[in-house]
């Protein structure tokens, strides 16, 4: 699907030989995006500050995994335009060792549309 996104201006998804949607890659992802995921790796002693994130309206889910020295924080947030900046405002003063933002892919859209 990555090649499709890079090469095509418009994409049609078919189901049972019928077009179920046709649009640009960006528009399809925007239309069918309900959330995206942010993964952070932070120092363990900042765990208490993470409770503030759960209270934010655009945070749908917060998971924290502990290891010896770090916390892996996984946030599922709504795709509001101010969500990421507000997340980082709440994390001000916390050193972030790693950051991954996973947005919806065309493959995610395809699976959502075809129900598979």
PAZAPA-4460 file (N, C-alpha, C; in steps of 0.05 Angstrom, whole numbers, plus 32768, in hexadecimal, padded with zeros to 4 digits):
% residues 116
    n_x    n_y    n_z   ca_x   ca_y   ca_z    c_x    c_y    c_z   seq   type   mol
   8010   7FE8   8000   8000   8000   8000   8011   8019   8000     1      X     A
   8029   8018   800B   803A   802F   800B   8041   8039   7FEE     2      X     A
   8045   8026   7FDC   804B   802D   7FC0   8032   803A   7FB4     3      X     A
   801B   8030   7FBA   8002   803B   7FB0   8000   8058   7FB9     4      X     A
   8005   805D   7FD2   8003   8078   7FDD   8017   808B   7FD0     5      X     A
   802F   8081   7FCA   8043   8092   7FBE   803E   8097   7FA0     6      X     A
   8032   8084   7F92   802F   8086   7F75   8014   8090   7F6B     7      X     A
   7FFF   808E   7F7B   7FE4   8094   7F72   7FD9   80AE   7F7D     8      X     A
   7FCB   80BC   7F6B   7FBD   80D5   7F74   7FA2   80CE   7F7F     9      X     A
   7F95   80B9   7F75   7F7B   80B1   7F7E   7F7B   8093   7F81    10      X     A
   7F6C   8089   7F94   7F6B   806C   7F9A   7F4D   8064   7F9C    11      X     A
   7F47   804D   7F90   7F2D   8041   7F92   7F30   8026   7FA1    12      X     A
   7F1E   8022   7FB4   7F1D   8008   7FC2   7F05   7FF9   7FB8    13      X     A
   7F09   7FE0   7FB1   7EF4   7FCF   7FA6   7EEC   7FB9   7FB9    14      X     A
   7ED2   7FB3   7FB9   7EC8   7F9C   7FC9   7EB3   7F8E   7FB7    15      X     A
   7EB7   7F75   7FB2   7EA4   7F66   7FA1   7EA0   7F74   7F86    16      X     A
   7EB6   7F7D   7F7A   7EB5   7F8A   7F60   7EA7   7FA4   7F5F    17      X     A
   7EA2   7FB0   7F76   7E95   7FCB   7F78   7EA8   7FDE   7F86    18      X     A
   7EA9   7FF7   7F7C   7EB9   800B   7F89   7EAA   8014   7FA2    19      X     A
   7EB8   8012   7FB9   7EAC   801A   7FD2   7EB4   8036   7FDA    20      X     A
   7ECC   803F   7FD0   7ED4   805A   7FD4   7EEA   8061   7FC0    21      X     A
   7EEC   807B   7FB9   7F02   8084   7FA8   7F09   80A0   7FB1    22      X     A
   7F23   80A5   7FB5   7F2C   80BF   7FBF   7F4A   80C0   7FBF    23      X     A
   7F55   80D7   7FC7   7F72   80D9   7FCA   7F7C   80CA   7FE2    24      X     A
   7F95   80C2   7FE2   7F9F   80B4   7FFA   7F9C   80C4   8014    25      X     A
   7FA2   80DD   8013   7FA0   80EE   802B   7F84   80F1   8035    26      X     A
   7F71   80F4   8022   7F55   80F7   8029   7F4A   80DD   8035    27      X     A
   7F51   80C6   8029   7F48   80AD   8034   7F52   80A9   8051    28      X     A
   7F6B   80AE   8055   7F76   80AB   8070   7F69   80BE   8084    29      X     A
   7F64   80D6   807B   7F57   80EA   808D   7F3A   80E2   8093    30      X     A
   7F2C   80D9   807E   7F10   80D2   8081   7F0B   80BA   8094    31      X     A
   7F1E   80A7   8093   7F1A   808E   80A3   7F2C   808C   80BB    32      X     A
   7F39   80A2   80C2   7F4A   80A2   80DA   7F3A   80A9   80F2    33      X     A
   7F3A   8098   8106   7F2C   809D   811F   7F40   80A4   8135    34      X     A
   7F59   809B   8131   7F6D   80A0   8145   7F89   809A   813A    35      X     A
   7F9D   80A2   8149   7FB8   8099   8142   7FC7   8095   815C    36      X     A
   7FDE   8089   815A   7FED   807F   8171   8007   808E   8174    37      X     A
   800D   8095   818D   8027   80A1   8194   8035   808F   81A8    38      X     A
   804D   8087   81A2   805D   8077   81B6   8074   8088   81BF    39      X     A
   8077   8089   81D9   808D   8098   81E6   809D   8086   81F8    40      X     A
   80B6   808C   81FB   80C7   807F   820E   80D2   8094   8221    41      X     A
   80CA   8093   823A   80D2   80A8   824E   80DE   809B   8267    42      X     A
   80EB   80AB   8277   80F6   80A1   8290   80E0   8098   82A3    43      X     A
   80E6   8083   82B3   80D3   8077   82C5   80C8   808B   82DA    44      X     A
   80D8   809C   82E4   80D0   80AD   82FA   80BC   80C3   82F2    45      X     A
   80B4   80C4   82D9   809F   80D8   82D0   8084   80CB   82CE    46      X     A
   8080   80B4   82D8   8066   80A5   82D6   804F   80B5   82E0    47      X     A
   8052   80C2   82F7   803C   80D1   8303   8031   80E7   82F0    48      X     A
   8042   80F3   82E1   803A   8109   82CF   8029   80FE   82B8    49      X     A
   802A   80E5   82B2   801B   80D9   829C   7FFD   80D8   82A2    50      X     A
   7FF6   80D9   82BB   7FD9   80D8   82C2   7FCA   80F0   82B7    51      X     A
   7FD7   8106   82B3   7FCB   811E   82A7   7FC2   8119   828A    52      X     A
   7FD1   8108   827C   7FCA   8102   8260   7FB0   80F4   825D    53      X     A
   7FA9   80E2   8270   7F90   80D3   826E   7F78   80E6   826F    54      X     A
   7F7B   80FD   827B   7F64   810F   827F   7F5F   8120   8266    55      X     A
   7F71   8120   8253   7F6E   8130   823B   7F58   8125   8229    56      X     A
   7F47   8136   821D   7F30   812D   820E   7F36   811D   81F5    57      X     A
   7F4D   8122   81E9   7F54   8114   81D1   7F65   80FB   81D5    58      X     A
   7F6A   80F3   81EE   7F78   80DA   81F4   7F63   80C4   81F7    59      X     A
   7F63   80B2   81E4   7F50   809C   81E5   7F59   8085   81F6    60      X     A
   7F74   8081   81F7   7F7F   806B   8206   7F9B   8071   820E    61      X     A
   7FA3   8069   8226   7FBF   806C   822F   7FC8   8052   823B    62      X     A
   7FDE   8048   8231   7FEA   8030   823C   8007   8036   8244    63      X     A
   800F   802B   825B   802A   802F   8265   8037   8014   826A    64      X     A
   804E   800F   825E   805D   7FF7   8262   8077   7FFF   8270    65      X     A
   807D   7FF2   8286   8096   7FF8   8295   80AB   7FE3   828F    66      X     A
   80C4   7FED   828C   80DB   7FDA   828C   80EE   7FE5   82A1    67      X     A
   8107   7FDC   82A1   811A   7FE3   82B7   811D   8002   82BA    68      X     A
   8122   8010   82A5   8128   802C   82A7   8114   803F   829B    69      X     A
   8103   8035   8289   80F2   8047   8279   80D4   803E   827B    70      X     A
   80C3   8051   8272   80A7   804C   826E   80A2   804E   8250    71      X     A
   8095   803A   8245   808B   803C   822A   806E   8045   822C    72      X     A
   8068   805C   8221   804D   8068   8223   8041   8067   8207    73      X     A
   8029   805B   8206   801B   8059   81ED   8001   8068   81F0    74      X     A
   7FFE   807D   81E0   7FE6   808E   81E0   7FD7   808A   81C6    75      X     A
   7FBD   8085   81C8   7FAC   8085   81B1   7F9B   809E   81B3    76      X     A
   7F9F   80B0   819E   7F91   80CA   819F   7F80   80CF   8187    77      X     A
   7F6D   80E0   8189   7F5C   80E8   8173   7F6D   80FA   8160    78      X     A
   7F65   80FB   8147   7F75   810B   8134   7F6E   8129   8134    79      X     A
   7F6A   8135   814B   7F65   8151   814C   7F7F   8160   8146    80      X     A
   7F7C   8178   813A   7F94   8187   8132   7FA5   8190   8149    81      X     A
   7F99   8194   8161   7FA9   819D   8178   7FB2   8187   818B    82      X     A
   7FAA   816E   8185   7FAF   8158   8197   7FCD   8154   819D    83      X     A
   7FDE   8152   8189   7FFA   814D   818D   8007   8164   819D    84      X     A
   8002   817C   8195   800E   8193   81A3   8006   8194   81C0    85      X     A
   7FED   818D   81C6   7FE3   818C   81E2   7FF0   8175   81F2    86      X     A
   7FF4   815F   81E4   8002   8148   81F1   801E   8152   81FA    87      X     A
   802D   815E   81E8   8048   8166   81EF   8049   817E   8202    88      X     A
   8035   818E   8203   8033   81A3   8217   8031   8196   8233    89      X     A
   8021   8180   8235   801E   8172   824E   8037   8162   8256    90      X     A
   8049   815C   8242   8061   814D   8247   8079   8160   824B    91      X     A
   8074   817A   824C   808A   818D   824F   809B   8186   8268    92      X     A
   80B5   8186   8264   80C8   8180   8279   80CF   8163   827D    93      X     A
   80C1   8151   826D   80C7   8135   826E   80D9   812E   8256    94      X     A
   80F1   8123   825C   8103   811B   8246   80F7   8103   8237    95      X     A
   80F5   8105   821D   80EA   80F0   820C   8102   80E2   81FE    96      X     A
   8105   80C8   8202   811C   80BA   81F7   8115   80AE   81DB    97      X     A
   80FC   80AA   81D6   80F4   809F   81BC   80D7   80A8   81B7    98      X     A
   80D1   80AC   819D   80B6   80B5   8196   80AF   80A9   817B    99      X     A
   8097   809C   8179   808D   8092   8160   806F   809A   815E   100      X     A
   8068   80A6   8147   804C   80AD   8142   8043   809B   812B   101      X     A
   802E   808C   8130   8023   807A   811B   8008   8085   8113   102      X     A
   8007   808E   80FA   7FED   8097   80EF   7FE0   8081   80DF   103      X     A
   7FC7   8084   80D8   7FB9   8070   80C9   7FC6   806D   80AE   104      X     A
   7FC7   8055   80A4   7FD3   804F   808A   7FBC   8048   8076   105      X     A
   7FC3   8047   805D   7FAF   803E   8049   7FA6   8022   804E   106      X     A
   7FB9   8011   8057   7FB2   7FF6   805E   7F9D   7FF5   8074   107      X     A
   7FA0   8007   8089   7F8C   8008   809E   7F71   8010   8093   108      X     A
   7F70   8024   8080   7F57   802D   8074   7F4B   8016   8064   109      X     A
   7F5B   8008   8055   7F51   7FF1   8045   7F44   7FDC   8057   110      X     A
   7F52   7FD5   806C   7F47   7FC0   807F   7F2E   7FCA   808C   111      X     A
   7F2D   7FE3   8093   7F15   7FEF   80A0   7EFD   7FEE   808C   112      X     A
   7F01   7FF5   8074   7EEC   7FF6   8060   7EE2   7FDA   8058   113      X     A
   7EF4   7FC7   8057   7EEC   7FAD   804F   7EE5   7F9B   8067   114      X     A
   7EE8   7FA5   807F   7EE0   7F97   8097   7EF0   7F7D   809B   115      X     A
   7F09   7F7E   8094   7F1A   7F66   8097   7F30   7F6B   80AC   116      X     A
***
